[in-house]
Amino acid sequence: MTASLPGRRLVAGAGAVAFLVAIGAYGLLASGNDSAGTQSSLPGYSASPSGAVSASASGRATLPGSGFQPIDMFSTPEPESPGPSSSPSSSRSSRPSYHVTDQPFHPSRARPIPTQSTAWLTAKAAGRVALVGGRVVLLDPSTDPMLMPGTDQPIPAARTLDLSWARWIVEPPGYGGDEKGTSYVNRSYWNLCGPGAGTVVLYYWQQLTGHPDVTGTAGYFVDPYAAEGVPWPSPGPVVEPSGGQRLGTYWSGSDTVSGFTAHSRGFLMYMAMESQPPTWRATGMAIWADDAGHGYYPTRGAPLENIQTDINWEASGRNPNDWFDAWYGTVNEWDPTLPRDLQVAVMLDVGRDGVPVVAAIDTFDLPNWQDGASTPHTRHAVSIVGYDNTADPPTFSYIDTCGRACNSKGGNTNGQVHVVAQSKMVEAIRDAVGIGFSW
């Protein structure tokens, strides 16, 4: 086995996220286990979705008051034109699908995606869901969401989050020794970009809200085939048993296994193998088996909807009440106003609220995956942690937790913060295996 498997990274799933939108009661989630009735009393804030907010006939949200053009979280794919005039190159169904192996991919229903309410999605699209003083609050409909909370100052034209810790969140290598010196070979570790991106996101939630424990989680982590209800695959991961028991590999808040100080591998492995939102029957955001009882080795990675569901559960403080509306919702790659919507979503999340955006993209368009004619089209997840609208062209900064061990391209180094033109990030979302972004 080699350390570089650039063509085998993916966020699994054969299509973009589709929300089942149902009209229902909307519960505003405060951070931790606090009730929704104790929201911020800052001027311009309310604890309930008061005011007229609705979806237009086209499905795009409209609202009075601030004049803000909502982000399009309700768009659906345009139907393909039948007949000989349709171009195969423009058909999403004709685009290639990339998987870890050549075996057929069967989705698993062990991790149901909860329905996010129309009311919450509309408020989110309108920029009204904000993070203030470590609490999630709902802006009054008349408040301009492009102003910093409680002030008349606009969101800055450029901001990058503090990267001193998060830039060193790098996935464990696919073989070697763990922190205890236990030898292992596990090809699934090359496909943990979804848990990696989620770990980066939740590091900032820990700094703002006190949870989850991204910096201190530690322990043994074993591939959750038992939780999926399938046998250990053969061939499968190889790890030295202890006392006749397969304990897995040990990771903590910081280690030097890879020759540098990597952070939060314990939490990353927890996200990949143990985290379990209430609707899920299996553990870990990655897909380890299908519904036919077939265990995947290596893992098929994590679909964007799994990433969103899991980070909402953890960002909520594992609050069982309305955790699925904790913060993140998804915009799909077919959004007709994607360039504007991505820029504004990043400004709101990063510039105003201090948390990253997750993008499920095609590696072909990212600078750290460039390799001339051999640049791969691989489904992947990264965390957008900064933007600069004053640059020419405007840029995004992102963290890719796939370090040199799994991507040895010349433009990729451990601990690197990557910068890309905003237009190229849009292309990466819209390219062959891109999916969308969660913000």
PyMOL commands that set and color helices and strands:
alter all, ss='L'
color gray80, all
select helices_A, chain A and resi 6-8+88-90+92-94+118-125+166-168+187-191+193-209+225-228+265-273+304-315+323-325+338-353+363-365+367-369+372-374+422-430
alter helices_A, ss='H'
color red, helices_A
select strands_A, chain A and resi 45-46+54-55+61-62+129-132+135-139+158-160+175-177+183-185+219-221+238-239+249-251+254-255+262-263+330-332+357-362+379-388+395-399+418-421+436-438
alter strands_A, ss='S'
color yellow, strands_A
deselect
rebuild
show_as cartoon
